[in-house]
């Protein structure tokens, strides 16, 4: 079944209440036995003596959504999932705030865990999303994913 392209982008941080509500909505789906969740949080890294205060995320949205749609299709083909939800922040996200939320559900735990991990790795490697690290002294540098 061909799924429609979903918008994964959220302006600003991903609120904990949004995450809780997403999880809560699945309690009525009684064929699900396992969920896996990944949350990416902006770290207050020290880089060359300066502390990261925030990351400003930008994306080539049209291409990113096309690539995410292909990742979604690949993952649903590979794993017996019931649900997959992916949200990524755009804009300035302060240290300590959530910028990425990936949530997978399956009848059993292993497919949910494996799918979630693969989504995160592919998202980081394949999507045209950039982060500008903004330091406490208002200087910045472009973030490199490791």
NORMO-V729015 format. One record per backbone hydrogen bond with DSSP energy under -0.5 kcal/mol. NH is the residue of the N-H (numbers start at 1). CO is the residue of the C=O. E is the energy in kcal/mol with one decimal. If there is no record, write none. Layout:
BEGIN
nh=NH co=CO e=E
nh=NH co=CO e=E
END
This chain:
BEGIN
nh=8 co=6 e=-0.6
nh=10 co=88 e=-2.2
nh=12 co=10 e=-0.6
nh=12 co=90 e=-3.1
nh=14 co=98 e=-2.5
nh=15 co=13 e=-0.7
nh=18 co=15 e=-0.6
nh=19 co=15 e=-1.7
nh=20 co=16 e=-2.7
nh=21 co=17 e=-2.4
nh=22 co=18 e=-2.3
nh=23 co=19 e=-2.2
nh=24 co=20 e=-2.7
nh=25 co=21 e=-2.0
nh=26 co=23 e=-1.5
nh=27 co=24 e=-1.6
nh=28 co=25 e=-0.6
nh=29 co=26 e=-1.4
nh=30 co=28 e=-1.4
nh=32 co=29 e=-1.5
nh=33 co=106 e=-2.0
nh=34 co=106 e=-2.4
nh=36 co=104 e=-2.5
nh=38 co=102 e=-2.7
nh=40 co=100 e=-2.6
nh=42 co=97 e=-2.4
nh=45 co=43 e=-1.4
nh=47 co=45 e=-0.6
nh=47 co=50 e=-3.2
nh=50 co=47 e=-1.7
nh=52 co=45 e=-2.6
nh=53 co=134 e=-3.1
nh=54 co=134 e=-1.7
nh=55 co=93 e=-2.5
nh=56 co=132 e=-2.6
nh=57 co=55 e=-0.7
nh=57 co=91 e=-2.8
nh=58 co=130 e=-2.4
nh=60 co=128 e=-2.2
nh=61 co=59 e=-1.4
nh=64 co=60 e=-2.7
nh=65 co=61 e=-2.8
nh=66 co=62 e=-1.8
nh=67 co=63 e=-2.7
nh=68 co=64 e=-2.6
nh=69 co=65 e=-2.0
nh=70 co=66 e=-1.8
nh=71 co=67 e=-2.4
nh=72 co=68 e=-2.8
nh=73 co=69 e=-2.5
nh=74 co=70 e=-2.7
nh=75 co=71 e=-2.8
nh=76 co=72 e=-2.5
nh=77 co=73 e=-1.8
nh=78 co=74 e=-2.0
nh=79 co=75 e=-2.7
nh=81 co=79 e=-1.9
nh=82 co=105 e=-3.2
nh=83 co=105 e=-1.3
nh=85 co=103 e=-2.5
nh=87 co=101 e=-2.3
nh=88 co=8 e=-2.9
nh=89 co=99 e=-2.8
nh=90 co=10 e=-2.2
nh=91 co=57 e=-2.6
nh=93 co=55 e=-2.9
nh=93 co=91 e=-0.6
nh=95 co=53 e=-2.5
nh=96 co=42 e=-2.9
nh=97 co=94 e=-2.3
nh=99 co=40 e=-3.0
nh=100 co=40 e=-1.4
nh=101 co=87 e=-2.6
nh=102 co=38 e=-2.7
nh=103 co=85 e=-2.7
nh=104 co=36 e=-2.6
nh=105 co=83 e=-2.1
nh=106 co=34 e=-2.5
nh=107 co=80 e=-0.6
nh=112 co=108 e=-0.9
nh=113 co=109 e=-2.6
nh=114 co=110 e=-2.9
nh=115 co=111 e=-2.5
nh=116 co=112 e=-2.0
nh=117 co=113 e=-2.2
nh=118 co=114 e=-2.2
nh=119 co=115 e=-2.6
nh=120 co=116 e=-2.1
nh=121 co=117 e=-2.1
nh=122 co=118 e=-2.6
nh=123 co=119 e=-2.9
nh=124 co=120 e=-2.2
nh=125 co=121 e=-1.7
nh=126 co=122 e=-3.0
nh=127 co=123 e=-1.7
nh=129 co=127 e=-2.2
nh=130 co=58 e=-3.1
nh=132 co=56 e=-2.4
nh=133 co=131 e=-0.7
nh=133 co=141 e=-2.7
nh=134 co=54 e=-3.0
nh=135 co=133 e=-0.6
nh=135 co=139 e=-2.9
nh=136 co=51 e=-2.3
nh=138 co=135 e=-2.3
nh=141 co=133 e=-1.8
nh=143 co=131 e=-3.7
END
